[in-house]
């Protein structure tokens, strides 16, 4: 365990990115797009560098001069004159008559690109510049800007770039081209997804001695943002500030939006906002709306509410976007009551709720398990003439799936299809998750095949869902195969994939691999968010590493990320798995007292961890608190109650829970059935365990090793070894591999009945089939020899153990000899 703890869980800051501008040779941009970037390496989502990869010196390009040289050119900011029409729709009326004629020539379908020189030279005719050369060049500059805008308007980006490039090759290009023209070209390239070409252009202008103006920088930041290249956008923003170029309101709004989409810590987002205020740039309504939206990813409902109030104090009236953004935050934060209050205020201020509004409210209720309320909201929107869309139905389907109400989930899906609402990839992802979580892998893969048949394409969430399903079922091989397919499909692992892999590997018991993925994520420059920290905490919790979990929590509180209910839920699991019962109970008291908000998720977790720890009274207390607070139950919580009642042989209580499940539409899972099998396997009615196994199979749920082990134990315990052997055969025929518990059940029961030959035969069989005996295997044989006063045979067994098990260690033989000496 020491090597696991040695891995640094957190990095103070992400690795520094490569500088946006570097000193090396450059070339002028041409109309030929840059070569495609090399394919990303596995688990390395580092985005492509903004700089061109192949740059050669060009004798026609101005070179950087020695500052002492008389020919050194002083940098100046281009675009000082600006564009008087900036921000307005393009209109050819802003072109001179000559400019308009040239534009018509360029957009003519029959225009020959070889005539570009003759066409553009008309901008510089002698009649135009004879009165005042400087004035004429400024007029030409406006025409060049107009031509580039006009070509962009007519969707001729390549031709616009050609015009820009042609002008750049003129000796007077520094006067003719202005910052607005650069901004337009960068915007056009961004719209076509050619961010690298846009970055190359900006880089070369910088190397030619121009200090770029705010419009060029902002356009490049926007291009990076709209193409999902958020880290490059941040690099450009930082470079802009280093160059002394003061950001505008638009610049700040774009970068705040980028920070939100990157899942940056709230303190960093607020630092940008405060920097904006301190630099004299006043926020507008869009700024506040963006800040509220930034709160969604981290479920920062308190911070969102604070921004909402500050917005009002600043004199901005919330609009429909504001209310919907706030509703979305409350939805993500599982705050349905607060969401309803926002709806009331929204309607009181004259804003009619839209489908976006209702979808946010339905999401808030569904996330918190308030499914009746979610369905009522759906009916309300229909009553108001708002037709539910694919998001509405998918949210409801996911809510019922999470609660374990599969029949209700499928009814929603059928209604969706009956009203003609076509499923999208999110719908299919929810169905894949539902069948996968129930162990119905054949149906799950059938849904995956249906994705393409319905014209959808698997997205990163689809692959992440498959990874999560296989991971939580310990199917390491299948998970690795999915990851290979993900990469083959062209997807690059980003934060959500890393988070899923961390969770999946930890569920497989591969803690080292989970932490290795986390480290690779940090090395790749991906900033951890709340989901990442929660995934790491969940991995630590499975190993019972509560001390390390407390350290992560402390660092989260230290400004990195605000803990939420899932964070404390993982800490409770860490305490339970680490047998730190006193700490677990102390944290429970903080929850009951309200020091930590007693969210439904935490109360459900308390039911789980107390049940797992065998604490009956504490389990029932948490369950009662859950009911008293009006929180909706889910299948996981009910399974925990069945489990603890089953282990205590409280059959009547367990049946009460089962009746509740049936009456309220819950679909029993494999865990439910395994708990019932365990309960009956220890009772007089032990044969009912096999009846339950039959029901499992009839419902299309594949039993696992635990199911068969439980039934084998039931028959062995009652001396029916032949029936136990039959079940063992059925287990193997079903494709399951017996584990050491399976074999130990046989060994222990044969030994208890003085059937030592059969017990030793089982040991021989398990070794032959690749299952290594453990301490319990040999302890049961040695102990029963002694209990039956056959000590000499026990000594002979230990002395000759190496013949039975050639790989047995000397330490194991010594341990058994010492055990014998104490009998």
Buried (B, 14 or more C-beta within 10 A) or exposed (E): EEEBBEEEBBBEEBEEBEBBBEEEEBBBBEBEBBEEEEEBEEBBBBBBBBBBEEBEEEEEBEEEEEEEEEEEEEEEBBBEEEBEBEEEEBEBEBBBEBBBEBBEBBBEEEBEEEEBEEBBEEBBEEEBBEEEEEEBBBBBBBBBBBBBBBBBBBEBBBBBBBBBBBBBEBEEBBBBBBBBBBBBBBBBBBBBEBBBBBBBBBBBBBBBBBBBBBBBBBBBBBBBBBBEBBBBBBBBBBBBBEBEBEBBBBBBBBBBBBBBBBBBBBEBBBEBBEEBEEEEBEBBBBBBBBBBBBBBBBBBBEBBBBBBEBBEEEEBEBBBBBBBBBBBBBBBBBBBEBBBEBBEEBEEEEBEBBBBBBBBBBBBBBBBBBBEBBBEBBEBBBEEEBEBBBBBBBBBBBBBBBBBBBEBBBBBBEBBEEEEBEBBBBBBBBBBBBBBBBBBBEBBBEBBEBBEEEEBEBBBBBBBBBBBBBBBBBBBEBBEEBBEEBBEEEBBBBBBBBBBBBBBBBBBEBBEBBBBBBEBBBBBBBBBBBBBBBBBBBBBBBBBBBEBBBBBBEBBEEEBBBBBBBBBBBBBBBBBBBEBBEBBBEBBEBBBEEEBEBBBBBBBBBBBBBBBBEBBEBBBBBBEBBEEEEBBBBBBBBBBBBBBBBBEEBBEBBBBBBEEBEEEBBBBBBBBBBBBBBBBBBBEEBBBBBEBBEEBEEEEBBBBBBBBBBBBBBBBBBEBBEBBBBBBEBBEEEEBEBBBBBBBBBBBBBBBBBBBEBBBBBBEEBBEEEBEBEEEBBBBBBBBBBBBEBBEBBBEBBEEBBEBBEEBEEEBBEBBBEBBEEE
